[in-house]
Amino acid sequence: MSVKKALLSVSDKTGIETFAETLSSLNIEIVSTGGTAAFLEEHHISHTPISSVTGFPEMLNGRVKTLHPRIHAGILAQRSKTNHMQTLQEHEISPVDIVVCNLYPFEKTIKKPNVSFAEVIENIDIGGPTLIRSAAKNYKDVIIVTNPKQYKTVSEQLQQNNDITLEDREQLALDAFSHTAQYDAIISQYLRTRWTDIVLPENNTIALRKKQDMRYGENPHLQGGFYQQLPETTEPCITNANKLQGKALSYNNILDSDGAIEAIKEFSEPTCVIIKHATPCGIASAKTLLQAWNDAFSTDTYSPFGGIVAFNRKVNKDVAKELGKLFLEVVIAPDYTKEAKDLFSKKKNLRILSLPGINGKIDRKGMIFRSVVGGFLSQQRDVNMTQPDQWKIVTDKKPTKKQLASMEFAVKCVKHVKSNSVVFVKDTQTVGIGGGQTARIDATWIATHKGKEHIKNSILASDAFFPFRDAVDLAAESGVKAIIQPGGSIRDEQVIAAANEKGIAMVFTGQRYFRH
């Protein structure tokens, strides 16, 4: 098929002058719109203004340029249909063989500080998506180019054959529909959050952009990739962390790092969170970051091997020196001293992530999504916790002020452990963690086994109610002095009775923290 006419209408003008020069060298007529026409004029590239084709000037401050039958008939006419070509001839419309179009920078515009809503609205492209979809629909006859990265391949094929392969036409059309679909998804998501408080809309489109390919997925025989949700969040998270050194993050690294970051956001004091297989194996807050690390590590000294460590303060050389004694996969912190970076640099494969803002007040909003075969689950992020003044003391023995403070820390910890889960704490450090079990008694047994002698005089937090008194009896044998749990079991009276028998203070929060 001979390519004779191209329509150029681009917002991102990267490389368009070179591509247009190639088209001109092949004697392909170029029709262009406002800003693109002015750009081509600056580069002395011959072109025909769109108004010369439509017979109408661009109007409404550029809102209407290409929305005209003389343009879209030339794009949508199927060359194999005689009646289509006769219609073009009757109306003196020439076919368009290439459409080069990318859209107004809506995503870039909404990132501007203090951008006006009027400017946001003006950056919703109308004619561009219509051009792209028209050309992509008629891909067998029209080449649709939506990304400057495509110019080189298209140019080379045109220079060699004055056409491109059907396979490439199909790929370009697929890219085009993906381009407009993502564009509209970003707009709808932005407007939904601006105009409504709806968290579970009837129809929902999630826009994603690939951030990186993984070497493999959860296991080596699986392909994997990491996608960033759009519009991009400004909240400190694994998606916008900066890698300062080390190997590329793996699929499992990203999952574990996300768990570490979300857990560390719970705490304002200097805190360390150690994650292994997406669940904490040690958490502690202290006056110094080094002490927080030592306390968190002492919870479970063998599980951190190959784990993820997150801090909410700048890491100094003393902390880095201690971390260097272990094999770790990832270290996350808001910043690092030069001395700490120098120490870490001796471990070339260790991934060091910088996440500014993780040590400040964070507005944690939005929804989370999880995939199941054939669909997605969606729910609000679990950021609101019941406060001590909402808790209910249900035993004869009352918790001390110090125990209540430890309970606040314990609840923040247990909500990030895989269910069924329990956490034993002393002051503001974990001394035993049991999670990911099918029975709460098993989780309790694991935690007491790992905590051993450290659990005596500790506080126990459970992510859900105790269905039986057995876990309370086991905790009592280990020396627990107080328990905090949601309550709500049909056997609450038996559980409370067990706590009273053992002289244990028990508090109900009224809020469950299952984490599957």
Secondary structure, DSSP 4 states (H G I P E B T S, - for coil): ----EEEEEES--TTHHHHHHHHHHTT-EEEE-HHHHHHHHHTT---EEHHHHHSS--BTTTTBSS-SHHHHHHHH--TT-HHHHHHHHHTT-PPP-EEEEE---HHHHHTSTT--HHHHHHTS-SHHHHHHHHHHHTTTT-EEE--GGGHHHHHHHHHHHSS--HHHHHHHHHHHHHHHHHHHHHHHHHHHHHH---SS-SS---EEEEEEE-SSSSSTTS--EEEEEESPP-S--GGGPEEEESSPPPHHHHHHHHHHHHHHTT--SSEEEEEETTEEEEEEE-SSHHHHHHHHHHH-SSTTTTEEEEESS-B-HHHHHHHTTS-EEEEEES-B-HHHHHHHTTSTT-EEEE-TTTTS-----SEEEEEETTEEEEEE-------GGG-EE-SSSPPPHHHHHHHHHHHHHHTTSPSS-EEEEETTEEEEEE-S-SSHHHHHHHHHHHHGGGGTT-EEEESS--SSSHHHHHHHHTT--EEEE----TTHHHHHHHHHHHT-EEEE-S------
